[in-house]
């Protein structure tokens, strides 16, 4: 039996992992802690309760909400975050307190209870200036990475863990990278088993997508509800691409990592859909039209937002080779899952989207 604490446990990723683990391991005690700041996260509380997961309305910024005597975890899944790059430019205080001070408070809890610590970091730790030097060609529906790249850690497969880290990356990415460094220090000083996953774009049902974060769910929802969208930046054509990972594919990996933590402790992995699971906004529009049967107004905005990049693909070969894991769900399956979720919960979601 395990006693698992999931921070950000009512959020999209935290609730997805919690519900998945509860189904696979009904004898585990799972606690979800969340401050419910993100609109729509409150809809997950009944789902968590029904699955036997205890919900605590708390905030990792407050050390008193992480009472070691009350929680007593032997595994912490640190999924809490202010996940928006733009938030770092507009209101850095909350982002810094949550993503950095909050992680320190979680590490203190791990130190006091000697809990294992799995941390969800981000591909945004990689510097923007270096990402903007990637060589790509413009095709009919997307930008495409070229095979030959001049920077270490970059290839046609995307960005690997060897990509340089010595330039600016946004306050959001910096809080996550700083947290990674602190995790390594706590692991070394206190003998903790830790693991870091630098995740790319995660998506799936129950993601309350917004313009600055959760673009897959937002794209499906806007098509479903007949609302307009914009192709922002990079010429306004929607050809910028990302790789994506269904949250259920992430669950499969986290499950494997928990079981093999003694072997994997101390590792940092790039985790994403990889080259075979890439899509542009333009291509996503075509799929959303097929799935929903609706066409909506989409306008192009040529001005690029701060911190945005035209192309990012996660090179996940390291984690695939070591664990044997690989994603199973493609773009059409993933977007269809989101569509079916919105269809089923339309009344609850209409006000959010």
N, C-alpha and C positions, 0 to 999 in steps of 0.2 A: 504494500500500500504506500502511496505517496501523498504528501500534503503539498499541494501546488498553489502558489499565489500567482495570479495573472494581473499585472498592473495594466491600466487601460483596458480592463476586462469587459467593459460594455461597449467598447469601440468595435469597429469593423474587424480588425485582425484579432484582437484579444478575445472577442466573443466567438469568432470562428474557430480559433484554436481551442478555447475552453470547451465549447460544445462538442467539437470533434473528439477531444481527449476523454470527455465524460462518457461519450458513447462507446469508445474503445476500452476504457478502463473504469467500469462502474464502481469499483471498490476504492478509487482514489478520492481523496477529499480535495475539491477544487474551490478556490475562493477567487472571485473577481472583484477588483477594486477599481473604481472609476469616479471622476468628478462630474461626469455627465455634461461637460462644457459643450461638446459638439452636438448640435441639434440632431435629433433622431436616435442618439445612443440610448435614450430612455426606452425605446421600443424593444431593446434587447433584454431588459430586465425580466419580463415574464418568460422569455425563452430560456434564460439562464436558470431561473427558479424552477421551471418545469423539468429541467435536466438534472436537478439536484445540486446545482452550483450555488454557493452562498454569495450574495452580492453585498458589498460594503460601499456605501457612498463616502468616498474619501479622496484625498488629494496627495499625490506623492511629494508635493512641495511642502507638505506639513509633516515633520518627523513623527508627531504624535499620532498620525493616522496609520503609521507603520509600526504598531506596537508588537515587539518581538514576542512578548509573553502571550499576547492574544492570538497572533497569526501562526507562529511556530512553523514556517514553511521549511521543507527540505528541498524545494525547487522553486525558483522565481523565474517566471517568464516576463521579462521587462518589455512590454508592448506599448507603454504609454508614450505619448509624444504630442507636441504641436507639430503636425507633419507638413505645414505649408512653408515653402521657400519664401513666398511673398510676405508672409506674416513677419518674417525676420526683418524685412525692410520697413514694414509699416508699424509694427508694435513689438519691438524686440524683447521687452521686459518679460512678458508671459512666456515667450519661447525660451529665453535663457533660464528662467526659473524652473520651467517644467523639464526641458530636455537636458539640462546640466545639473542644477541643484537637485532636481527630482531623482536623477540617476544616482547621485551621491547618497541621498537618503535611502534608496533601494539597496545600494551596496553596503551601507551601514547595517541594514536589516540582515543582509546575507552574512556579513561578518559576525553579527551577534548570534545568528542561528546556524552558522556554517552551512548555509543552503547553497545548492548548485545555482548557477546564474546564466541563463540564456538571454542574450540581448539582441533585439531587432534594431540594427543600425540601418544605414541607407547608402545607396549608390551616390548620393549627393555629397559624400565625403571627398569625391574626386574633383579637383580644381576646374573651375569653369574655363579659365584661359586655356588650359591644356585640352579640354574637351572641344573647345572651339577651333583647335588646330587639326582635328581629325579630317582625313581626306575622304571625300565622298562625291558621288556623282548624282545629278538630278535625273530621275527617270520619270515616266509618265504619271505615276501615282505616288511616288515616294522619293526620298533621298536614300541612297544606298552606300554603305561603307565600301571603300576600295580595299583590295586585298593587301596592298603594301601601305604600311603606316610607318611614320618616322619617329614615333614616340614609344618608349618602353611601355609594355603592358597593353598595347593596342594592336589589334589585328582585325581581319574580316569577321572573326568570331565575337568581337566587341572588346569591352574593357575588363581586364583581369585584375587580380589583387596586386600585381606588380606595377600598376599605373602610378606615376609620381603623385606625391601629396603635398608638395612644398609651395603651393600658391593658394590664393583665396578661393573659397568655395561657397560662400553665403553663410550667414549666421546660423541658419538651420543645419547645414552640413558640418559647420565647425562645432556646434554643440554635440553632435553625434560622434565626431572624431575625438573630441576631448573626452567624451564618455568612454570611448574605446580605450584610450590611454589609461584612464582611471581604473577601468576594469582589469587591465593587465597588471597594474600595480597592486590592486586588492588581491588578485589571484596569487601573485608572487609573495606578498607580505603575509597573507593569512591562509594560504593553502586551499583556496577555493577552486572548485571545478567550474570554469567559465567557457562560454562559446559565443562568438559574434557572427551574426548573419547580416551582411550588407545587402539589403533587399532593394530590388528595382521596383517597377510599378506592380503593385498588388491590387487585385480586383476580384469581383464576384458579387453574389447577392448580399444584401444588407450593408452595402457601402453607400453612405449618404454623400454622394459625389458633389463636389463644388468646382467652380472654375479653376481654382488654384490647387486642388487636390482631389483625386478620385474621378479622373476624367472619363474612364470607361462607363461607370455607372451614370455619370452626368449625361454622356452622349446618348445612351439608350433612353434615359428618362426624358430628355428634351424631345427626342423623336416620338416617344410614346404619348407625351402630353401636348405635342404640337407647339413647342416653344423654340425660339430661334437660338442659333449658336454663332460663334465666330472662330475663324481660323486666325489665331493671333501670332504675329511675328513671322520671320523667315520668309518674307515675300507674300504672306497671307494666302498661300495656296493649300495649306493643310498637309504638306508633304513631310513635315517633321515626323520622325519615327521613334518609337520606344518598343522595348520588349515588355511583355506582360506575364504575370504569373497568377493563376487562379488560387484563391486562398486555400482551397482543398488540396492543391498540390504542395503548398507551403506546409500544411498540416502533416502530410505524408513525410516531409523532410524533418520537421520538428520531432515527430514521433521516432523516426530513426535516430536522430541525434540524442534524444533522451536515453534511448536504449544503449547507445554506444558512447556515452559521454566520457567514460574513463579513457577510451581510445582517442576521442576527438577533442578533449579539453585543451584550451589554449589556442584553438584554431580560429582563424577569421576567414569567412567564406563570402564570395560574391554569389548572391542567390537571385536568380531571375529566370524568365522563360527562355532566354538565349536567342540565337540567330533564327531558329526555326519558329519562334513565337514573337515575331516583330510585326508591327502594323503602323501605318500612318493614320493621321486624322482623316484624310481623304478616303482611305480604304475603309476605315471604321464607319464613315458615313454611308458608304455603299452597303456594308453589311447591315447596319441599323435600318436602312430603308427596306432591305429584303426581309428582315426579321419582324419589323413592326408594320410594314406596309405603308408607312407614312414618309412623305418628303417634307422637309422644313426649310425655312430660310436660313442660309449660312452666308455670312459676309466675311470678307477678308480684311484683316488689319495688318498693314505692313510693319508697323513698329513693334519691335521685339521687347518683351517684358524683361525687367532685371532678373538675372540669374537663369534665364532660359537658354537651352542649347538646341540645335537643330536635330541632333541625333544622339541617342544613347542606347547601346545594346550591352547587356550583361554577359560577360564571358564566365559561365558557371562550370567550366570543365573541371576545375579543381574539386568542387564538392561532388560533382557527378562521379568522378573517377574514384574518390575516396569512399563514398557511401553507396554507390550504385543507384542512387536516386535519379529520376528524371521526370520532368513535367508530363502530364498525360492529356491535358485539356487544351484544345486549339482555340483560335479567336472566335469562330462561329459558335462553338459549344459554350464558351465563356459568356459571350454577349447574349446568347439565348437563355442561359441560366439567369442572368440579370433581368432580362425581359420577362421571364416567367414569374420571377419574384415580384416585380412591379405590378404585373397583372393580378397576382393573388392578393397583394396588400395595397391596392390602388388607393383606397380611402384613407389609409394611414399615411401614405407617402405623398399624396398630392400636395399637401401643405408644405412639405419639406422641399420637394423638387419644383 
